[in-house]
Amino acid sequence: MATLIHAVATSRGICSTCKHEEDCIYPRDRGQIVLNCGQFEPCPPMPSRPPDKDQMELEELWKKSSRDEPGKEFKGLCSNCEDRHVCIYPKPVGGVWHCDEYR
């Protein structure tokens, strides 16, 4: 949907996001902005790019929680927070050093 809105905003109309743009059956000037068409079919979405290795490692570190590993103590603000045992926020291995919910 955002692609469609962007195409209309850049003065190309819906034609730039239509899978029939190259073989359109309706004659038109190239400068004409088309906002409605009976033949319009959106192009299939572009495949999403798989996350890179660094991004995946960062997400894994973030998900890893001190409470998931027995014997590990809380680090950072969590070490003396009143809600540390019921907190739903992730606790990265390096500790949490800023938290709006700290008590």
N, C-alpha and C positions, 0 to 999 in steps of 0.2 A: 504494500500500500504506500509506503514511504517513497518507493521508487516512482510510482505513478504520480504522486503529488509533485515530486521533484521534476519529473519530465514536463508536467503541465506548467510548472513555474518557470522552466527554462525555455518556454515558448515553442515547444515541439509537440505539445498535446499528448494524447494517449498513444499516438502512432509509435513513438520511440520505445514503448514497453509492450507492444503487440507482437505476437509471434508471426503475424502476417505482414509485417512492415515491408519486407522485400517483395512479396507477391500480392500486394493489396489490389483488390478489384475495383476500388473506388478512385476515380481520377481526382487529383487535387494538386494545387500549387505546393511546392516544397515549403514556402513561407507560411502557408495556411495552418492555423492551429485547430486541431480536431479535438473536440471534447466528448463526442458521442459517436459511436459507430456500431452498426449491426454485426460486423464481422470481427470485432475486437475480441481477442483472447490473450490474456496476459502471458508473457514469457514464463517458462518454468523458473523457479527460484535458483539462484546460483548455489552450488554446493558450499556448505560452510567449511571453512578452513579448519583442519584438526588443530587442537592446541599444540604448541611446541613443547619440547621436553622441559625447558626451563619453567614454563608456565605450569606444567603438570607437577613438577617437583615442588614449586612454591605452594600450590594448592594442597599437596599432600602434607607439607610441613605445617600449613595452617590448620588442616583438619586434625592433625595429630594433637592429642590433648593429654595433658598431665594426668587427668583422671582415668585415661585408658591404660596407663602403664602403672601397675601396682608398684609401690616402693618409691615412686617419684613424688617429690614435694612440689607444691605450687610455687611458681616464680613470679617476680614482679609484684604488681599491686594485688594479685590474687592471694599472695602468701598470707596477708592479714585482713582480707576482705570478709565481712560478715556473711556474705552470700556465696562464698567460694564453693561450697558443697552442693548448692542448688542452682548455680548459675548455668544458663543455657548457652552462653557465648563460648566460642572456641578458645582454647588455651594453647597457643603455639609453644613449641619447645623452649624458645628463648624467653618466654614470659610475656605478660601484658603490661605495658608501661603507660597506657592511657585508656581510661574507661569512664564513660559517663555514668555508669551504674555503681561505681565503687562506693562502698560504705564501710 
